[in-house]
Amino acid sequence: MPKASGPREKGVWTYYKVEGDKLVRLRPFCERCGPGVFMADHGDRWQCGKCGLTRFKTEEGASARARGKR
């Protein structure tokens, strides 16, 4: 009986990509928590779900938010 094709479950393969014979990490590790704790991608920023550290992807976006502009 064939499997139904549909949305794929999220898993560890969403964090890595295979290029040739090497694994490439698609998301950065958290600077506070260390290796093994990936940061979530929220479009304009990366955020750690464990400690709450937020890193903006561009400095321009971070400075605009600090001034209250979107």
HUTASUL-V930683 format. One record per backbone hydrogen bond with DSSP energy under -0.5 kcal/mol. NH is the residue of the N-H (numbers start at 0). CO is the residue of the C=O. If there is no record, write none. Layout:
<<NH:CO> <NH:CO>>
This chain:
<<13:10> <14:11> <15:11> <16:23> <18:16> <18:21> <19:17> <20:18> <21:18> <23:16> <25:14> <26:14> <29:33> <29:36> <33:29> <36:33> <37:35> <38:27> <39:46> <41:39> <41:44> <43:41> <45:54> <46:39> <47:52> <48:37> <51:47> <54:45> <56:43> <61:57> <62:58> <63:59> <64:60> <65:61> <66:62> <67:64> <68:63>>
